[in-house]
């Protein structure tokens, strides 16, 4: 697919019928050119997207101007989704394979805590300068090429790290991690795009949630497996052997997934899954402007509020994931394996939360209310986790961490879905990319700041630091919901 003509209609307004969706095409015929599909002033000075629920009501019975076209759902859409999810999982695993056993790698490479933290934060830093060029690449080359290049970088980085299983090769392992971090930029924003291209309008929220769950599955395995594969042994040769085994396993999995993507992954189905996709395919590529799309998103005030609030929430999650080992070891020395299990609990609970939220959105379309409720409960979960971490009872930490993960990780697909609702008819890949870019920026800031606070003032102060920003994010999310509501009248 040479251009990204994936309209938001499948998801942002999927409660509308197929005929109502075709109204948007009729509207374009009345005002030719894709530039007409932008945010424009409406009565009372409020901005409403052409093609939104409000604008649909103004089109009356013009749907007869464009007849329905054939649509079809292919069974292989699920294979495309799960293959992508496993590629995402492989990449996410390598993000955390160092941090969850940070004390072991600090001793092995003879480095400080900040150097270990940067092995995780390089994923966040690389995303920021590369996201806009890769979004352009997605718009011009399509989803297959993006996933193919991402899985290739993931595979290459995994093989580079095999050469770093000795104490004097930290620069090699950092370079391998950097290559894997480049793969993340190609992979992270794909779920909403893939869901719109392959799935029906009653499936897209669930499909997007499953795509996000691939990343969360990799994080979960990254919490669980490294402490098992790399025990905290004193003998450096034995430790190097365990590390090498872990690197070989990750490289083998990444290679298998790359081969599958090369031979199996497809760009899009021959027959579109929805009327909105059929309409999107009819738009000539010369009528789409990537720069104009970015500009429209930056001018969309509700979306820009969401960009900040999403970054605050997910940035907190990145900080907790990166520093979890340090927080647990401070209060429970020698519990590296249980630190990984607590991380696993956070992510598994979040995966359940993501699926529940996806199904809920498919059935209710209550984007604003659900997003605000989950954000508020993420704040509550963080407060409870911070208050109970130092009580001396690991079982309590497991429970509170699970509650935190259910809402904080469950928020991830909600942010994508709410962005689609706010930014119709702009590209899903572009809106998702900007959300993720915000998350990377806040993730770096929060990880560095919380790490310093923990070192100087303890874990409680570090977690309170995150709670403050989650409170700010909750207030701003409420403001986002009010702003969206006001634009619909």
Number of C-alpha atoms within 10 A of each C-alpha: 16 12 21 29 25 25 25 28 29 30 27 26 19 24 18 15 11 18 17 24 25 26 24 24 23 19 21 18 13 10 12 13 14 16 14 15 19 20 22 12 11 14 8 8 9 13 18 23 24 20 29 22 19 14 17 19 12 12 15 10 13 16 19 11 13 15 9 15 13 11 16 15 14 16 10 13 21 15 13 19 21 17 20 28 24 20 29 32 25 28 32 28 23 28 27 24 25 23 28 29 25 24 19 20 23 18 14 21 18 13 14 13 17 14 16 23 21 19 25 27 25 21 25 26 19 20 25 18 11 14 22 18 11 19 25 17 18 24 24 16 17 18 26 19 20 22 26 23 18 25 31 22 23 34 28 18 26 28 19 19 26 21 16 22 23 19 17 11 13 21 12 17 20 21 17 25 25 23 24 30 28 24 30 26 27 28 24 23 25 25 29 28 23 25 27 27 25 29 27 24 25 17 20 28 34 22 28 26 28 25 28 28 30 25 26 27 24 24 27 27 23 26 32 25 18 24 22 15 15 22 16 20 11 11 9 14 14 14 21 17 15 19 22 19 15 19 21 16 14 21 23 14 15 25 19 13 22 25 15 15 22 16 8 12 22 15 17 17 15 10 15 24 23 26 24 29 24 20 21 20 17 10 18 12 16 9 12 18 15 19 9 13 18 16 11 15 22 15 11 16 16 21 24 19 18 24 22 18 26 27 24 26 29 24 27 28 23 22 25 24 22 27 23 21 25 24 22 22 15 14 16 18 9 12 16 26 21 19 26 27 20 27 28 25 25 30 30 23 21 27 28 18 23 29 21 16 25 24 18 16 22 21 13 10 21 12 22 19 12 18 23 22 15 21 26 20 18 26 24 18 22 25 20 16 22 21 16 17 22 18 10 11 12 19 10 15 23 21 16 24 25 23 23 27 28 26 28 28 27 31 27 25 27 26 23 27 25 21 27 27 23 26 25 27 24 27 24 27 26 26 27 23 24 25 24 27 26 22 27 25 18 23 27 23 16 23 27 17 16 25 24 14 17 18 14 11 12 15 24 18 15 23 23 16 16 25 21 13 18 25 18 14 24 24 15 17 25 17 16 21 18 13 15 18 11 11 16 14 11
